[in-house]
Amino acid sequence: MGLNTEKNTEPFHLQVLNALPGVSYYARTRGPSFVTAWAHRISGLILVGYLLFHLLTLSLLAQPEQFEAKMSILDTPFFALLEFLLAIPLIFHALNGVRLMLYEHFTERDNVFMLHWLGSLGFLYILLLGLFMWMGSQTVSALFFGMSVLAASLLTTGFLFQKIWWTTKDVWWKLQRLTAAFLLIVLPGHMLFMHLNYALGHQAGIIISRMGLPFMQCLYLLTVVSVLYHAVYGLISVIQDYVEKRLLRFGLIIGLLLFTIYFLFLGLRLTFFIA
Ligand code: HEM
């Protein structure tokens, strides 16, 4: 009886998918692309849920005492862990979005290679975020951080813009991809920044003073508009995929648009009228 010395040559991400209970069945029968597409959709929906919660909580900044009372409830190791775990759907969705865009627009077809990068960069980001949260006392100027993030985001968006703007795709679709490119740096950057000093990020006075800087208001304005547009476009695609009855589909889309106008109002009020 010899030892089994045969090396498992399956790419690492396939080994992971094949080992996950509940997922391995679909990975084997429908293929990893099917699982990744579903994971992208589910992570998008988790981010929509968090976005609504985030905007509602931040709206309490209009009454700083109420905001701090709410934050003191959330200031527990359990909620800190939940915030940390949110980085997983965020970085997965962001990097998988990059993979899709590289596939669509830059003829990058080596999915195995791209999934390796997705896993490695995502892991690195989560490690870095965890390290910052654990250290808990880093500081960096909001303006410096905001400017660096905006410059990088505009470069990424501009790069994609020159690639897709003159194609025959419809303009709404192009805007969804361009907002994705903009959010790619802004959102993981925002999350890192807020966790450089976890306790400071929950103090009404600090948040309001940061938001009073005109430059930061421009950055937040672009972020709020991009994230709401991107999320609504995504949700409309989901509705169109699953709701067959025309009237119901129409009603859901109208409801979604009204809901979005309300959250846009919350976001704009937060950006310009609270500081
Ligand atoms: C962080 C940067 C982000 C990038 C790079 C990105 C990228 C993308 C891309 C490329 C798609 C199209 C997928 C497809 O057509 O198959 C997409 C879909 C979607 N995104 Fe994002 N996204 C980001 C952030 C967000 C955020 C913050 C939210 C929610 C607040 C969100 C919600 C959605 C939803 C709901 C969909 C539709 C999913 C589907 O149709 O399967 N995304 N994203």
Residues whose N, C-alpha, C, O or C-beta is under 5 A from the ligand:
A	BS01	HEM	A37 H40 R41 G44 L45 L47 V48 L51 L90 H93 A94 G97 V98 L100 A180 A181 L183 L184 L187 V227 H230 A231 G234 L235 S237 V238
